[in-house]
Amino acid sequence: MTAIGDITKRKRPPQTGQPILVRLQPDQLATLDAWINRQAGDVSRPEAVRQLLATALRGVVE
């Protein structure tokens, strides 16, 4: 039998990148949510912003 103190919890993977705060107006948020609903799979708002940013910057920043 394992003692309670011997059980280790799983740890999250280390977080990378720098967090930023972005405020969106209601109309911008509605547009973002509409874009998310058109995507395949389950896309979160933060992931949607990352994907849209990558698309917008592709070929612009070298």
N, CA and C of each residue as an Amber inpcrd file, in Angstrom:
protein
   186
   0.8420000  -1.1760000   0.0000000   0.0000000   0.0000000   0.0000000
   0.8930000   1.2470000   0.0000000   0.5230000   2.2500000  -0.7800000
   1.3030000   3.4730000  -0.8900000   0.8460000   4.4810000   0.1580000
   1.8080000   5.0800000   0.8210000   1.4820000   6.1150000   1.8050000
   1.0690000   7.3870000   1.0760000   0.2320000   8.1710000   1.7100000
  -0.2640000   9.4050000   1.0920000   0.8870000  10.3260000   0.7100000
   1.8960000  10.4150000   1.5390000   3.0330000  11.2900000   1.2540000
   3.8690000  10.8300000   0.0800000   3.7250000   9.5550000  -0.3430000
   4.5120000   9.0200000  -1.4470000   3.8990000   9.3110000  -2.8100000
   2.6660000   9.7680000  -2.8410000   1.9890000  10.0460000  -4.1050000
   2.4330000  11.4230000  -4.6000000   2.9500000  11.4600000  -5.8250000
   3.3790000  12.7350000  -6.3950000   2.3540000  13.1980000  -7.4140000
   2.1120000  14.4760000  -7.4140000   1.1760000  15.0500000  -8.3730000
   1.8980000  15.3100000  -9.6830000   1.1330000  15.2350000 -10.7540000
   1.6870000  15.5950000 -12.0530000   1.8830000  17.0970000 -12.0940000
   2.9710000  17.4980000 -12.6810000   3.2360000  18.9260000 -12.8300000
   2.9580000  19.3370000 -14.2660000   2.5810000  20.5940000 -14.4270000
   2.3660000  21.1230000 -15.7680000   3.7040000  21.2510000 -16.4780000
   3.6760000  21.2180000 -17.8010000   4.9220000  21.5000000 -18.5140000
   5.3020000  22.9560000 -18.2790000   6.5780000  23.2670000 -18.3730000
   6.9900000  24.6520000 -18.1390000   6.3470000  25.5910000 -19.1630000
   5.9340000  26.7500000 -18.6950000   5.3280000  27.7360000 -19.5830000
   6.4330000  28.5110000 -20.2800000   6.2410000  28.7390000 -21.5640000
   7.2130000  29.5070000 -22.3310000   6.5170000  30.7240000 -22.9030000
   7.2720000  31.6950000 -23.2980000   6.7020000  32.9110000 -23.8600000
   6.3410000  33.9050000 -22.7770000   6.0480000  35.1050000 -23.2050000
   5.6940000  36.1780000 -22.2870000   4.1990000  36.4430000 -22.3780000
   3.4920000  36.4100000 -21.2570000   2.0510000  36.6740000 -21.3070000
   1.7780000  38.1550000 -21.5760000   0.7200000  38.4120000 -22.3380000
   0.2880000  39.7910000 -22.5830000  -1.2180000  39.8700000 -22.3610000
  -1.6840000  41.0560000 -22.0700000  -3.1150000  41.2800000 -21.8800000
  -3.6260000  42.0760000 -23.0700000  -4.6780000  41.5910000 -23.6830000
  -5.2900000  42.2780000 -24.8180000  -6.7570000  42.4910000 -24.4960000
  -7.2020000  43.7200000 -24.5730000  -8.6170000  44.0240000 -24.3600000
  -9.2780000  44.2030000 -25.7250000 -10.4150000  43.5450000 -25.8800000
 -11.1620000  43.6530000 -27.1270000 -12.5170000  44.2780000 -26.8580000
 -12.9530000  45.0920000 -27.7920000 -14.2810000  45.6800000 -27.7240000
 -15.2990000  44.5970000 -28.0920000 -16.5510000  44.7640000 -27.6790000
 -17.5660000  43.7300000 -27.9420000 -17.6720000  43.3250000 -29.4140000
 -17.5770000  44.2860000 -30.3270000 -17.6790000  43.9350000 -31.7450000
 -16.4620000  43.1330000 -32.2070000 -15.2790000  43.4460000 -31.6840000
 -14.0840000  42.6840000 -32.0290000 -14.1690000  41.2650000 -31.4700000
 -14.6700000  41.1440000 -30.2600000 -14.8150000  39.8330000 -29.6350000
 -15.8350000  38.9830000 -30.3920000 -16.9110000  39.6000000 -30.8490000
 -17.9180000  38.8740000 -31.6300000 -17.3180000  38.3810000 -32.9440000
 -16.5010000  39.2160000 -33.5810000 -15.8430000  38.8160000 -34.8250000
 -14.8620000  37.6800000 -34.5770000 -14.1080000  37.7740000 -33.4860000
 -13.1700000  36.7050000 -33.1270000 -13.9180000  35.3990000 -32.8690000
 -15.0020000  35.4660000 -32.1130000 -15.7920000  34.2690000 -31.8220000
 -16.3890000  33.6670000 -33.0950000 -16.8130000  34.5140000 -34.0280000
 -17.3450000  34.0140000 -35.2980000 -16.2480000  33.2910000 -36.0760000
 -15.0300000  33.8400000 -36.0650000 -13.9030000  33.1930000 -36.7380000
 -13.6160000  31.8410000 -36.0920000 -13.6280000  31.8030000 -34.7650000
 -13.3780000  30.5560000 -34.0310000 -14.4020000  29.4950000 -34.4130000
 -15.6660000  29.8780000 -34.5290000 -16.7300000  28.9220000 -34.8560000
 -16.5850000  28.3370000 -36.2550000 -15.8890000  29.0350000 -37.1420000
 -15.6750000  28.5350000 -38.5000000 -14.4620000  27.6080000 -38.5990000
 -13.6640000  27.5140000 -37.5380000 -12.4510000  26.6950000 -37.5690000
 -12.7680000  25.2450000 -37.2400000 -11.9480000  24.3650000 -37.7810000
 -12.0780000  22.9410000 -37.4560000 -11.4480000  22.6960000 -36.0910000
 -12.0710000  21.8730000 -35.3090000 -11.5270000  21.5600000 -33.9910000
 -11.9620000  22.5680000 -32.9490000 -11.4410000  22.3860000 -31.7630000
 -11.7940000  23.2350000 -30.6300000 -10.6820000  24.2550000 -30.4240000
 -10.8880000  25.4830000 -30.8900000  -9.8770000  26.5350000 -30.7980000
 -10.2750000  27.4990000 -29.6850000  -9.3550000  27.7430000 -28.7640000
  -9.6170000  28.6990000 -27.6860000  -9.3820000  30.1180000 -28.2000000
  -9.8610000  31.0930000 -27.4740000  -9.6230000  32.4820000 -27.8680000
  -8.1300000  32.8040000 -27.9290000  -7.3350000  32.4420000 -26.9030000
  -5.9030000  32.7380000 -27.0040000  -5.2450000  32.0690000 -28.2130000
  -5.6190000  30.8180000 -28.4880000  -5.0440000  30.1280000 -29.6400000
  -5.4890000  30.7940000 -30.9370000  -6.7260000  31.2590000 -31.0010000
  -7.2160000  31.9580000 -32.1900000  -6.4140000  33.2320000 -32.4300000
  -6.1500000  33.9770000 -31.3770000  -5.3610000  35.2090000 -31.5140000
  -3.9580000  34.8670000 -32.0040000  -3.3470000  33.8030000 -31.4660000
  -2.0080000  33.3970000 -31.9150000  -2.0220000  33.0170000 -33.3910000
  -3.0380000  32.2590000 -33.8170000  -3.1170000  31.8470000 -35.2220000
  -3.3180000  33.0430000 -36.1450000  -4.2100000  33.9430000 -35.7670000
  -4.4610000  35.1230000 -36.5970000  -3.2390000  36.0260000 -36.6670000
  -2.5310000  36.1740000 -35.5570000  -1.3190000  36.9890000 -35.5330000
  -0.2460000  36.3770000 -36.4280000  -0.0810000  35.0670000 -36.3490000
   0.9070000  34.3920000 -37.1920000   0.5710000  34.5710000 -38.6670000
  -0.7070000  34.4700000 -39.0110000  -1.1330000  34.6520000 -40.3980000
  -0.8860000  36.0810000 -40.8610000  -1.2210000  37.0440000 -40.0130000
  -1.0510000  38.4540000 -40.3730000   0.4190000  38.8220000 -40.5510000
   1.2960000  38.2100000 -39.7690000   2.7120000  38.5720000 -39.8060000
   3.5330000  37.7200000 -40.7650000   2.9290000  36.6660000 -41.3050000
   3.6600000  35.7930000 -42.2190000   4.1000000  36.5920000 -43.4430000
   5.3690000  36.5840000 -43.7200000   5.8980000  37.2890000 -44.8750000
   6.1620000  38.7620000 -44.6330000   5.6720000  39.3140000 -43.5320000
   5.8920000  40.7330000 -43.2380000   7.1640000  40.9110000 -42.4290000
   7.3420000  40.0650000 -41.4320000   8.5100000  40.1340000 -40.5620000
   9.4940000  39.0700000 -41.0070000  10.7090000  39.4960000 -41.2850000
  11.7250000  38.5310000 -41.7370000  12.8030000  38.3860000 -40.7110000
